[in-house]
């Protein structure tokens, strides 16, 4: 059916992304109006012409056509930045499923204009001799404040206002008095908030390590030449750099970006964790100076707004940050680099549930940029595409510093227990930690958990303390608190089982805080830093902990996943993986892949300097293929075995999967809607479910899942569209309740 109507947002701004208006497309403009087009439309009672952007096209009028106004004109010039955002949001809406407004708020994350910082200074206007005479006169008349200010202005010529009112103790009234006399001028200028808080001492101390260009290996140089050469020839293939840990992928990124900057282009560098920003920023700041900025969730709204404004004005060349930095409004984008591309944090957990990898490819195609993916343990999706020729594959097989991969020891904890060792630390790991302390070398201990303990259960009857609002167990934290990690519900610790009254109700203690206590007990002289979700709540805590460890202020860094991803500490020669199994036996088809990646990345932190490294993997399942391949640092062996299982079960990337979540405050209503959707889809697609989610209730909301698998991604989009049409028709009939439906393509986690 022919599209005759357009949904339009008027004067797109970050404050007004909550409503669209429908207009009629005149016949003479039918071929010109597209999603993202900039148009002129009559608006309001006076029908004044206003600029707007087309967010969608439709063949159906939402109101009586005679009440709708017509589009006046279409901007003939090429699509501007705002129009590009509209087009990208429309693509995300279609590709991942969401409302257009939600997609726009994702693409334009800085929605509120923040007042800028005004810097004031005072400049001397009169000749120095005249100022000297005036100063002497003020001193004779006991006008000491004026005399102090004049003395400093004579010496410096210009002074910042905070120094005048602060250190010199001169009031604003005194400044105003001299300004009225024409002695000085108060100069005001707007200033951007700078989120890059690197002290000069830190930069000077570490410039030698980060600022100097490292000699590139032939392999690195070949990759750089190919990428920049292809770019100059107009080729924009997505590239995957598969390089072992320590092989120098970051140096390749830096050189490619240098090449882009020479060509007048800009770059976005995505990193998976906020914790990586500090070290990454040091390296890029040392190379590119103040033309680098950062974007992450710890920034204030003012800092975020200022960085977006700087990017729009072309005042920075490189933006570094996690997933949201992808939408930096660069006008001359040359490269999008996604480091550690295998990380699941690149997948959004809220609607639209986009993946940064595919979204980056879409942005790159719109701006004629190139996407570069890098990882020592690429996602199966990326490596599969590289093997099939869709991506260009580059490999780095040697460590840049010339060192070898660390020696890895796998310790069977079942044997440790049989031999009477009930400690958190195996005998092998205990001995190696002691050895590092004696040699003044550093160690990293990794645990894939957070908090003081795991679930709390009764040893007598098996009762587990659960959250009353979520279908999950409570975790024991310090201070006698039981906490739900889904909704934040807290309950005081119990001394007796609520079910049977037994006093043997205890937590399964394997948290970072408990391990920290064990370290202090086993190694009294060791200096320990703990880095997990609880110890990094404040804005600058990541940087403080990482900087302290890099400066040698601690012997052991203990933490969760954030400590083993991308960090480079040359003095670390030992990595201990305390519980390799915790990420292995979970309800997720990606568990094996995640475990392999995590263990390989953790092992890669050891021996990155001149000294050889060692790794201890503690596990109850040493024969599992993920652990065996990780211990051997054998990515290709793991890929071949894991892909065999994926192909047998038609899991991504062997096929595609659409997860449909139905959530409702009423269990029967949610189950009923899920069953209706399941019946509808089973007419054309292979469907699994509906069934309760693995976590069946969160914050008193019941959850039901439907899964659809297909080899063709487009067929899953059609399935999503079918459900959206069904829900719209249901709402039109007044049948919609409080149920919510969400879509997740190729989900990264279990529901």
VOLOSE-107325 format. One record per residue (C-alpha): residue number from 0; x, y, z. Coordinates in Angstrom, 1 decimal, decimal comma, padded with zeros to 4 digits. Example, Ala and Ser with C-alpha at 12.3 -4.5 7.8 and 13.67 -1.06 7.14 Angstrom:
<pts>
0:012,3:-004,5:007,8
1:013,7:-001,1:007,1
</pts>
This chain:
<pts>
0:000,0:000,0:000,0
1:001,3:003,4:-000,9
2:002,7:005,6:001,9
3:000,8:008,9:002,1
4:001,6:010,0:005,6
5:004,8:011,0:007,5
6:005,5:011,0:011,2
7:007,6:014,1:012,0
8:009,5:015,5:015,0
9:009,5:019,2:015,1
10:012,8:021,1:015,7
11:014,7:018,1:016,9
12:016,5:019,0:020,1
13:017,6:016,9:023,1
14:014,7:018,2:025,2
15:011,9:017,4:022,8
16:012,1:013,7:021,8
17:008,7:012,6:023,3
18:006,2:013,3:020,5
19:005,8:013,0:016,8
20:003,2:014,7:014,6
21:001,6:013,2:011,5
22:001,4:015,1:008,2
23:000,1:014,4:004,7
24:002,8:013,9:002,0
25:001,7:015,9:-001,1
26:001,8:014,1:-004,4
27:004,6:016,4:-005,7
28:006,8:015,5:-002,8
29:006,1:011,8:-002,7
30:009,5:010,8:-004,2
31:011,5:013,2:-002,0
32:010,2:012,4:001,5
33:012,2:009,6:003,2
34:013,0:008,6:006,7
35:015,5:011,2:008,0
36:014,5:013,9:005,5
37:014,5:017,5:006,7
38:011,2:019,1:005,9
39:009,3:022,4:006,4
40:005,8:022,0:007,9
41:003,0:024,4:009,1
42:002,8:024,1:012,9
43:000,6:025,5:015,6
44:-002,4:027,8:015,4
45:-000,6:030,3:013,3
46:000,6:027,7:010,8
47:004,1:029,1:011,0
48:006,6:027,1:009,0
49:008,9:025,0:011,3
50:011,7:022,6:010,5
51:011,1:019,0:011,2
52:012,5:015,5:010,5
53:010,7:012,5:009,2
54:010,9:009,6:011,6
55:008,7:007,2:009,7
56:006,2:006,7:006,8
57:002,8:005,2:006,9
58:-000,2:004,4:004,7
59:-002,6:004,8:007,5
60:-003,8:008,1:009,1
61:-003,9:008,2:012,8
62:-006,6:011,0:012,7
63:-009,2:012,0:010,1
64:-007,2:013,0:007,0
65:-009,1:016,3:006,7
66:-007,6:017,3:010,1
67:-004,0:016,7:009,0
68:-001,8:019,4:007,5
69:000,5:018,9:004,5
70:004,3:019,0:004,3
71:005,3:022,3:002,8
72:008,7:021,5:001,4
73:011,7:019,1:001,5
74:015,2:020,3:002,1
75:017,0:019,5:-001,1
76:020,6:019,4:000,3
77:022,1:016,1:001,5
78:021,0:014,7:004,8
79:022,5:016,7:007,7
80:023,7:015,3:011,1
81:020,3:015,4:012,7
82:018,8:013,6:009,7
83:021,5:011,0:010,0
84:020,5:010,4:013,6
85:016,9:010,0:012,5
86:017,8:007,5:009,8
87:020,0:005,5:012,3
88:017,3:005,5:014,9
89:014,8:004,2:012,3
90:017,2:001,4:011,3
91:017,7:000,5:015,0
92:013,9:000,4:015,5
93:013,5:-001,9:012,6
94:016,5:-004,1:013,3
95:016,1:-004,5:017,0
96:012,5:-003,6:017,9
97:011,5:-000,6:020,0
98:009,6:002,6:019,6
99:011,1:005,4:017,5
100:011,3:007,7:020,4
101:013,3:005,2:022,5
102:015,6:004,6:019,5
103:016,1:008,4:019,2
104:016,9:008,8:022,9
105:019,6:006,1:022,4
106:021,1:007,8:019,4
107:020,9:011,2:021,1
108:021,8:010,3:024,7
109:022,6:013,9:025,8
110:019,1:015,3:025,9
111:019,4:018,3:028,2
112:021,3:021,5:027,4
113:023,7:022,2:030,3
114:024,8:025,8:031,1
115:028,5:026,2:030,2
116:031,3:027,2:032,6
117:032,2:030,9:032,4
118:035,8:031,8:033,1
119:036,6:035,3:034,2
120:039,9:037,1:034,4
121:041,1:040,7:035,0
122:043,4:042,5:032,5
123:045,3:045,7:033,2
124:044,3:048,4:030,8
125:046,5:051,4:031,8
126:050,3:051,7:031,3
127:052,5:050,1:034,0
128:054,0:053,4:035,1
129:050,5:054,9:035,7
130:049,4:051,7:037,5
131:052,5:051,9:039,7
132:051,6:055,4:040,8
133:048,0:054,4:041,4
134:049,2:051,4:043,5
135:051,3:053,7:045,7
136:048,4:056,1:046,1
137:046,1:053,2:047,2
138:048,8:052,0:049,7
139:049,1:055,5:051,2
140:045,3:055,7:051,6
141:045,3:052,3:053,3
142:043,4:050,7:050,4
143:045,4:047,5:050,8
144:043,2:045,2:048,7
145:043,4:047,6:045,6
146:047,2:047,9:046,2
147:047,6:044,1:046,3
148:045,6:043,6:043,1
149:047,4:046,3:041,2
150:050,8:045,0:042,3
151:050,0:041,5:040,9
152:048,5:043,0:037,7
153:051,6:045,1:037,1
154:053,7:041,9:037,5
155:051,4:039,5:035,5
156:049,3:041,7:033,2
157:046,3:039,4:033,6
158:044,9:037,3:036,5
159:042,1:034,7:036,7
160:039,2:035,8:038,9
161:039,3:032,8:041,3
162:042,9:033,7:042,2
163:042,0:037,4:042,8
164:039,0:036,6:045,1
165:040,7:033,6:046,6
166:044,4:033,8:047,2
167:044,6:037,6:047,0
168:041,4:038,1:049,1
169:040,2:040,9:046,9
170:036,4:041,4:046,8
171:034,3:041,5:043,7
172:033,3:045,1:044,7
173:036,9:046,2:044,7
174:037,4:044,7:041,2
175:034,2:046,5:040,0
176:035,5:049,8:041,4
177:038,7:049,6:039,4
178:036,8:048,5:036,3
179:034,6:051,6:036,5
180:037,8:053,7:036,7
181:039,0:052,1:033,5
182:042,1:050,6:035,3
183:041,2:047,0:034,4
184:038,8:045,0:032,3
185:036,9:041,9:033,4
186:037,1:039,4:030,5
187:034,6:036,5:030,4
188:034,8:033,5:028,1
189:033,0:030,2:028,1
190:034,9:027,1:028,9
191:034,3:023,4:028,5
192:034,3:021,0:031,4
193:037,2:018,6:030,9
194:036,6:015,0:032,0
195:040,3:014,1:031,4
196:041,7:014,5:034,9
197:045,3:013,4:034,4
198:047,7:015,2:036,7
199:050,9:016,5:035,3
200:052,9:014,4:037,7
201:051,2:011,2:036,5
202:051,7:012,2:032,9
203:055,4:013,0:033,4
204:055,9:009,8:035,4
205:054,4:007,6:032,7
206:055,0:009,5:029,5
207:058,1:007,4:028,8
208:055,9:004,2:028,9
209:052,9:005,6:027,1
210:054,1:008,6:025,0
211:057,0:007,1:023,0
212:056,1:005,3:019,9
213:057,0:001,7:020,1
214:058,8:000,0:017,2
215:056,2:-001,8:015,2
216:056,6:-005,4:014,2
217:056,4:-006,4:010,5
218:052,9:-007,9:011,2
219:051,7:-004,7:012,9
220:053,0:-002,5:010,0
221:051,4:-004,7:007,4
222:048,0:-004,4:009,1
223:048,3:-000,6:009,3
224:049,3:-000,3:005,7
225:046,5:-002,5:004,5
226:043,8:-000,7:006,4
227:044,9:002,8:005,5
228:045,6:001,7:001,9
229:042,2:000,2:001,5
230:040,6:003,3:003,0
231:042,4:005,5:000,4
232:041,1:003,2:-002,3
233:037,5:003,6:-001,1
234:037,3:000,1:000,4
235:035,4:000,0:003,7
236:035,6:-003,7:004,7
237:035,1:-004,4:008,4
238:038,5:-005,7:009,8
239:039,0:-008,2:012,6
240:042,4:-008,2:014,3
241:042,9:-011,5:016,1
242:046,0:-010,9:018,2
243:047,2:-012,9:021,3
244:047,3:-011,0:024,6
245:050,2:-008,6:024,5
246:050,6:-008,7:020,8
247:050,3:-004,9:020,4
248:046,8:-004,3:019,1
249:046,6:-000,9:020,7
250:049,7:000,2:018,9
251:047,9:-000,7:015,6
252:044,9:001,3:016,7
253:047,0:004,3:017,5
254:048,8:004,3:014,2
255:045,6:003,8:012,2
256:044,1:006,8:014,0
257:047,2:008,9:013,3
258:046,7:008,1:009,7
259:043,0:009,1:009,9
260:043,8:012,4:011,6
261:046,3:013,2:008,8
262:043,5:012,6:006,4
263:041,3:015,0:008,3
264:039,2:012,3:009,8
265:038,1:011,5:013,3
266:037,9:008,2:015,3
267:035,8:006,5:017,9
268:037,4:003,9:020,2
269:035,0:001,7:022,1
270:036,2:-000,2:025,2
271:034,1:-002,7:027,2
272:034,5:-001,4:030,7
273:034,8:002,0:032,4
274:037,7:000,5:034,3
275:039,7:000,3:031,0
276:039,3:004,0:030,3
277:042,1:005,2:032,5
278:045,0:003,2:031,0
279:043,6:003,6:027,5
280:043,2:007,3:028,0
281:046,8:007,7:029,1
282:048,1:006,0:026,0
283:045,9:008,1:023,6
284:046,4:011,3:025,6
285:050,2:010,9:025,4
286:049,9:010,5:021,6
287:047,2:013,0:020,7
288:047,1:015,5:023,6
289:043,9:017,5:024,2
290:042,3:016,4:020,9
291:041,2:013,3:022,9
292:038,2:013,0:025,1
293:036,3:010,4:027,0
294:032,6:009,5:027,4
295:031,3:007,2:030,1
296:028,6:006,8:032,8
297:030,7:008,4:035,6
298:030,7:011,8:033,9
299:028,3:014,5:035,1
300:025,6:015,7:032,7
301:027,6:018,9:032,2
302:030,8:017,0:031,2
303:028,8:014,8:028,8
304:027,1:017,7:027,2
305:030,4:019,6:026,8
306:032,1:016,6:025,1
307:029,2:016,3:022,7
308:029,5:020,0:021,8
309:033,2:019,7:021,3
310:032,7:016,8:019,0
311:030,1:018,6:017,0
312:032,4:021,6:016,6
313:035,3:019,4:015,5
314:037,5:020,3:018,5
315:038,4:016,7:019,2
316:039,7:013,9:017,0
317:039,3:010,9:019,2
318:036,4:009,9:021,5
319:037,1:007,0:023,9
320:034,4:005,2:025,9
321:032,1:002,2:026,3
322:029,0:001,5:024,1
323:027,4:004,9:024,3
324:030,4:006,7:022,8
325:029,4:005,1:019,5
326:026,9:007,9:018,9
327:029,5:010,7:019,2
328:028,4:013,4:016,6
329:031,5:013,5:014,5
330:031,0:015,0:011,1
331:034,2:013,5:009,5
332:034,3:010,0:011,0
333:037,1:007,8:009,6
334:037,3:004,8:011,9
335:035,3:003,0:014,6
336:037,6:000,8:016,7
337:036,0:-001,8:019,0
338:038,6:-003,2:021,4
339:037,9:-006,5:023,1
340:035,0:-006,9:020,7
341:034,0:-010,2:022,3
342:032,7:-008,5:025,5
343:029,0:-008,9:026,2
344:028,8:-005,3:027,5
345:028,7:-004,2:023,8
346:025,1:-005,5:023,8
347:022,5:-003,1:025,2
348:020,3:-004,5:028,0
349:017,6:-002,0:027,5
350:015,4:-001,3:024,4
351:016,4:-001,2:021,7
352:018,7:-004,1:022,5
353:021,3:-003,2:019,9
354:024,8:-004,6:019,5
355:027,6:-002,1:019,1
356:029,3:-004,2:016,4
357:026,4:-004,2:013,9
358:025,4:-000,6:014,8
359:029,0:000,5:014,2
360:028,9:-001,1:010,8
361:025,7:000,8:010,0
362:027,1:004,1:011,2
363:030,3:003,5:009,2
364:028,4:002,8:006,0
365:026,5:006,0:006,5
366:029,7:008,0:007,0
367:032,1:006,1:004,7
368:034,2:005,0:007,7
369:035,9:001,7:008,5
370:035,2:-000,6:011,5
371:038,1:-002,3:013,2
372:037,4:-005,1:015,7
373:040,2:-006,4:017,9
374:040,5:-009,3:020,4
375:042,7:-012,1:021,6
376:039,5:-014,2:022,0
377:037,1:-013,0:019,2
378:033,4:-013,6:019,6
379:032,3:-016,6:017,5
380:030,1:-014,3:015,5
381:033,0:-012,1:014,4
382:035,4:-015,0:013,8
383:032,8:-016,8:011,8
384:032,2:-013,8:009,6
385:036,0:-013,4:009,1
386:036,3:-017,1:008,2
387:033,5:-016,7:005,6
388:035,2:-013,7:004,1
389:032,6:-011,1:005,2
390:035,3:-009,5:007,5
391:038,9:-009,1:006,6
392:041,0:-011,1:009,1
393:044,4:-010,1:010,4
394:046,4:-012,1:012,9
395:049,1:-011,2:015,4
396:050,8:-014,3:016,8
397:053,7:-012,8:018,8
398:053,9:-010,6:021,9
399:055,2:-007,1:021,1
400:057,7:-007,0:023,9
401:059,2:-010,3:022,6
402:058,1:-012,3:025,6
403:056,3:-015,6:025,6
404:052,8:-016,5:026,7
405:052,7:-017,4:030,4
406:053,0:-021,0:031,7
407:049,6:-022,3:032,8
408:048,9:-024,8:035,5
409:045,5:-026,3:036,0
410:044,8:-027,4:039,5
411:042,0:-030,0:040,2
412:040,3:-028,7:043,4
413:038,8:-032,2:044,0
414:042,3:-033,6:044,5
415:043,2:-030,6:046,8
416:040,2:-031,5:049,0
417:041,1:-035,2:049,0
418:044,5:-034,3:050,3
419:043,1:-032,2:053,1
420:043,5:-028,7:051,7
421:040,3:-026,7:052,5
422:041,8:-023,3:051,8
423:040,6:-021,0:049,0
424:044,2:-021,2:047,7
425:045,6:-024,4:046,2
426:049,0:-025,4:047,4
427:050,5:-024,4:043,9
428:048,9:-021,0:044,0
429:049,9:-020,4:047,7
430:053,5:-021,2:046,9
431:053,7:-019,0:043,9
432:052,1:-016,0:045,7
433:054,7:-016,4:048,4
434:057,4:-016,5:045,8
435:056,2:-013,3:044,2
436:056,1:-011,5:047,5
437:059,7:-012,4:048,1
438:060,8:-011,3:044,6
439:058,9:-008,0:044,9
440:056,8:-008,9:041,9
441:053,0:-008,4:041,6
442:050,1:-010,8:041,4
443:046,5:-010,6:040,2
444:043,9:-012,9:041,8
445:040,6:-013,1:039,8
446:037,2:-014,2:041,0
447:034,1:-014,1:038,8
448:031,8:-013,0:041,6
449:031,0:-009,9:043,7
450:030,0:-009,4:047,3
451:031,0:-011,0:050,5
452:029,2:-014,3:049,9
453:026,9:-016,3:047,7
454:023,5:-017,6:048,6
455:022,5:-018,3:052,2
456:021,0:-021,8:052,8
457:020,1:-024,1:055,7
458:022,4:-027,1:056,0
459:019,6:-029,0:057,9
460:016,6:-028,7:055,6
461:018,0:-027,0:052,4
462:015,9:-023,8:052,8
463:017,4:-020,9:050,7
464:016,8:-017,2:051,7
465:015,1:-015,7:048,6
466:013,9:-012,2:047,6
467:010,2:-011,9:048,0
468:010,0:-009,8:044,8
469:012,3:-011,7:042,5
470:012,8:-015,4:041,9
471:016,5:-015,3:043,0
472:018,4:-016,0:046,2
473:019,7:-013,3:048,5
474:023,5:-012,8:048,8
475:025,2:-012,1:052,1
476:027,1:-008,9:052,4
477:029,2:-007,4:055,2
478:027,3:-005,6:058,0
479:024,8:-008,4:058,4
480:022,8:-007,7:055,2
481:021,2:-010,1:052,8
482:020,9:-008,3:049,4
483:019,0:-009,0:046,2
484:021,3:-008,1:043,2
485:018,2:-007,6:041,0
486:016,0:-005,1:042,8
487:018,2:-004,1:045,8
488:015,9:-005,6:048,4
489:017,6:-006,0:051,8
490:016,9:-008,3:054,8
491:018,8:-008,6:058,0
492:021,0:-011,7:058,3
493:019,3:-014,6:060,1
494:020,7:-016,7:062,9
495:018,1:-019,5:062,7
496:016,4:-021,0:059,6
497:012,9:-019,5:059,1
498:011,7:-022,9:057,9
499:013,0:-025,4:060,5
500:014,6:-023,3:063,1
501:018,1:-024,8:062,7
502:021,1:-022,7:063,6
503:023,1:-024,1:060,6
504:022,0:-021,5:058,1
505:025,1:-020,1:056,4
506:026,3:-018,3:053,3
507:028,4:-020,0:050,6
508:031,4:-017,8:051,2
509:033,4:-017,2:048,0
510:033,2:-013,4:047,6
511:036,1:-011,0:047,0
512:035,8:-009,5:050,5
513:036,1:-012,9:052,1
514:039,1:-013,8:049,9
515:040,7:-010,4:050,9
516:040,4:-011,5:054,6
517:042,0:-014,8:053,7
518:044,9:-013,1:052,0
519:045,6:-010,9:055,0
520:045,5:-014,0:057,2
521:047,8:-016,2:054,9
522:050,2:-013,4:053,9
523:050,2:-010,8:056,7
524:052,8:-008,5:055,1
525:051,1:-008,4:051,7
526:049,6:-005,1:050,5
527:046,3:-006,0:048,9
528:044,0:-003,9:046,7
529:040,4:-005,1:046,0
530:038,6:-004,0:042,9
531:035,0:-005,0:042,4
532:031,5:-003,5:042,1
533:031,5:-002,6:045,8
534:034,9:-000,9:046,0
535:034,4:001,2:042,8
536:031,2:003,0:043,6
537:032,7:006,5:043,6
538:033,5:008,4:040,4
539:037,3:008,2:040,5
540:037,7:004,9:042,3
541:038,7:003,0:039,1
542:041,5:005,3:038,4
543:042,7:005,5:042,0
544:042,9:001,7:042,3
545:044,5:001,1:039,0
546:047,0:004,0:039,4
547:048,0:002,7:042,9
548:048,6:-000,8:041,6
549:050,5:000,5:038,5
550:052,7:002,6:040,8
551:053,7:-000,4:042,9
552:051,7:000,6:046,0
553:050,2:-003,0:046,3
554:051,6:-006,5:045,9
555:048,3:-008,2:045,0
556:045,3:-006,9:043,0
557:042,2:-008,9:043,8
558:038,9:-008,5:041,9
559:036,2:-009,5:039,6
560:036,1:-009,4:035,8
561:037,0:-005,7:035,5
562:040,7:-006,5:036,5
563:041,4:-009,0:033,8
564:040,3:-007,1:030,7
565:042,9:-005,2:028,8
566:045,1:-003,9:031,6
567:048,9:-003,9:031,1
568:051,0:-004,1:034,3
569:054,6:-005,1:033,4
570:055,5:-006,2:037,0
571:052,6:-008,7:037,2
572:054,1:-012,2:036,8
573:051,4:-014,3:038,4
574:047,7:-014,6:037,8
575:045,5:-016,8:040,0
576:042,1:-017,8:038,7
577:040,3:-018,9:041,9
578:037,0:-020,3:040,6
579:037,1:-021,1:036,9
580:033,8:-023,0:037,1
581:031,6:-020,2:038,3
582:030,9:-018,9:034,8
583:030,8:-022,4:033,2
584:027,8:-024,1:034,7
585:025,1:-021,4:034,2
586:021,9:-021,5:032,1
587:023,3:-019,9:029,0
588:024,4:-021,5:025,7
589:027,3:-019,0:025,6
590:028,7:-020,3:029,0
591:031,6:-022,3:027,4
592:032,6:-019,4:025,1
593:032,5:-016,9:028,0
594:034,6:-019,1:030,3
595:037,2:-019,7:027,6
596:037,4:-015,9:026,9
597:037,6:-015,0:030,5
598:040,3:-017,5:031,4
599:042,4:-016,6:028,3
600:042,1:-012,9:029,0
601:042,9:-013,4:032,7
602:046,0:-015,5:031,8
603:047,1:-012,8:029,4
604:047,7:-010,3:032,2
605:050,8:-012,3:033,3
606:054,3:-011,8:032,0
607:053,6:-008,8:029,8
608:057,0:-007,2:030,8
609:060,5:-008,7:030,6
610:059,9:-011,4:033,2
611:058,1:-014,6:032,4
612:054,6:-015,1:033,7
613:052,7:-018,0:035,3
614:049,0:-018,7:035,7
615:047,1:-021,0:038,0
616:043,6:-022,1:037,0
617:041,7:-023,6:040,0
618:038,8:-025,7:038,9
619:036,5:-028,7:039,8
620:036,2:-029,5:036,0
621:039,7:-029,6:034,5
622:038,6:-031,8:031,6
623:036,1:-029,4:030,2
624:037,0:-028,3:026,7
625:036,8:-024,6:027,5
626:039,3:-024,9:030,4
627:041,6:-027,3:028,4
628:041,8:-024,9:025,4
629:042,2:-021,8:027,7
630:045,1:-023,5:029,5
631:046,7:-024,1:026,1
632:045,9:-020,6:024,8
633:044,3:-022,3:021,8
634:041,6:-020,1:020,3
635:041,3:-022,0:017,0
636:040,9:-025,3:018,8
637:038,2:-023,9:021,0
638:036,4:-022,2:018,0
639:036,3:-025,5:016,1
640:034,8:-027,5:019,0
641:032,4:-024,8:020,1
642:031,1:-024,2:016,6
643:030,4:-027,9:016,2
644:028,0:-027,7:019,2
645:026,4:-024,5:017,9
646:025,7:-026,0:014,5
647:024,2:-029,1:016,0
648:021,7:-027,0:018,1
649:021,3:-024,1:015,7
650:022,6:-021,5:018,1
651:024,2:-018,2:016,9
652:026,3:-017,8:014,9
653:025,3:-021,1:013,2
654:021,7:-019,6:013,1
655:020,0:-016,6:014,4
656:017,7:-016,4:017,4
657:015,0:-014,0:018,5
658:014,1:-013,9:022,2
659:010,6:-012,4:023,0
660:010,1:-011,4:026,7
661:006,5:-011,0:027,9
662:006,4:-009,2:031,3
663:003,3:-008,6:033,4
664:002,4:-007,8:037,1
665:-000,3:-010,4:036,8
666:000,9:-014,0:036,2
667:-002,2:-015,2:034,3
668:-002,3:-012,2:032,0
669:001,4:-012,5:031,1
670:001,1:-016,2:030,4
671:-002,0:-015,7:028,3
672:-000,4:-013,0:026,1
673:002,7:-015,2:025,7
674:000,6:-018,1:024,6
675:-001,3:-015,9:022,0
676:002,0:-014,7:020,6
677:003,3:-018,3:020,5
678:000,3:-019,6:018,6
679:000,6:-016,7:016,1
680:004,3:-017,3:015,4
681:004,0:-021,1:015,1
682:002,0:-020,7:011,9
683:005,2:-019,7:010,1
684:008,3:-020,0:012,3
685:009,9:-022,8:014,5
686:009,1:-021,6:018,1
687:010,4:-022,7:021,5
688:008,0:-021,9:024,3
689:006,3:-020,0:025,7
690:007,6:-020,9:029,1
691:008,5:-019,0:032,4
692:011,9:-017,3:032,2
693:014,8:-018,8:034,2
694:014,3:-015,9:036,6
695:010,5:-016,0:036,5
696:009,8:-012,9:038,6
697:011,7:-009,7:039,1
698:010,4:-006,9:041,3
699:006,9:-008,5:041,4
700:006,8:-008,7:037,5
701:006,2:-012,2:036,0
702:008,3:-013,0:033,0
703:007,6:-015,5:030,1
704:009,9:-016,3:027,2
705:009,4:-017,3:023,6
706:012,4:-018,2:021,3
707:012,4:-018,3:017,5
708:015,4:-019,7:015,6
709:016,1:-019,2:011,9
710:019,1:-019,2:009,5
711:017,9:-015,9:007,9
712:018,0:-012,9:010,2
713:015,5:-011,1:008,0
714:012,9:-013,8:008,7
715:013,3:-013,0:012,4
716:012,7:-009,3:011,7
717:009,5:-010,4:010,0
718:008,5:-012,3:013,1
719:009,2:-009,3:015,2
720:007,1:-007,1:012,8
721:004,3:-009,7:013,0
722:004,2:-009,5:016,8
723:004,3:-005,7:016,7
724:001,3:-005,6:014,3
725:-000,6:-008,0:016,5
726:000,1:-005,9:019,6
727:-001,0:-002,7:017,8
728:-004,2:-004,3:016,7
729:-004,8:-005,6:020,2
730:-004,3:-002,1:021,6
731:-006,6:-000,7:019,0
732:-009,4:-003,0:020,2
733:-008,9:-001,9:023,7
734:-007,5:-005,2:024,8
735:-004,1:-004,0:026,0
736:-003,3:-004,3:029,7
737:-000,2:-003,8:031,7
738:001,8:-006,4:029,8
739:005,0:-005,4:028,2
740:006,8:-007,1:025,3
741:010,5:-006,8:024,5
742:012,6:-008,2:021,6
743:016,2:-009,4:021,8
744:018,0:-010,6:018,6
745:020,8:-013,1:019,2
746:020,7:-012,6:023,0
747:023,9:-012,3:024,9
748:022,5:-013,6:028,2
749:020,0:-015,9:029,6
750:016,5:-014,8:030,7
</pts>
